[in-house]
Amino acid sequence: MHLAMSNLISMVEETKFQVQVSYYEVYMERCYDLLEDKCTEVTVLEDSDGKIQLRGLSQASQSSILHRVSTSISSHIIFCINHIS
């Protein structure tokens, strides 16, 4: 996972795009923000259209993400990239 994130971030940095990334884990029907020091639980909401919202999920710039993420091999970890410009 860490190598894949490194490669994705390297590819983004070669472009002029700016992105924000989130890194979270779904475990036992709960969602945890892995960018926070204490792996804070995130509130999962579903709107009337069935779209899932994660309230309280932190985001970081692509340049600061790699030193903040663990090298965990859990299959429940999600790395999300959001284009901002």
N, C-alpha and C positions, 0 to 999 in steps of 0.2 A: 504494500500500500504506500509506504513512504517513497519508494522509487517512482511509482506511478505519479504521485503528487509532485515530486521534484520535476519530472519530465513535463507534466502539464503546466506547471508554473514557469518553467524555462521557455516553453512555447509561447505562453502569454506575454512574457517579458520581451520577446523578440518582436512583438507587434506594438502598436500604439495604444492598445486597449488597456483600460484600468478595470480591475475586477475586485470584488470582495468575496471572500471565501468563508464558509462555515464548516464546522467539523463536529459531528455529533454521533451519538450511539443510541440505538434502540435496544433496550434490554428489559425483558419481562414486562412488556407493554408500557414501558416508560421511556422517555427521551431525555438524554443527558448531553449538555453542552460541553464538549471536550476542549474548547478553547479557554474555558474558565479554569482557574487553578483548582477549584474544588469540584469540578464536574457537576455544575448546577443542573437541577432538573428543569426541563423546559415544558411549558404548557402546550399541549397539542389541541388545536381547535379545528373544527370542520364547519365551513360555511354552508349556506343553503344550496350551493351548486356542487357540493362535495369536494371543494378544494381545501386542502390541508394547510393550516397556518401554524407556525411554530413561534409562539409568543415568548420573547426573552432570549431567543437564540442570538448569540453574538456573531459578529462578522469582523474579519481582519483583512488588511490589504495583502495582496499576493507577496509583497516583499518581506512581510513579517511573519508569514505563516509557518514556514518549515521548522524554525527553531521552537515553535509553540506546540507542535503536535507530537504525540507519542509514536512509538514504533509498534504499537499493538497490532496483533494479527487477528483480532476478533472479526468475525464475519458480520457483525451487527453495526459496524462503523460506516458512516456516510460522509463523504467529502463533497461539498456543494460549491460550485463556482457561479457567481452572479455577475453578469456584465453590467458595468455602470457608465461607461462612456465609449 
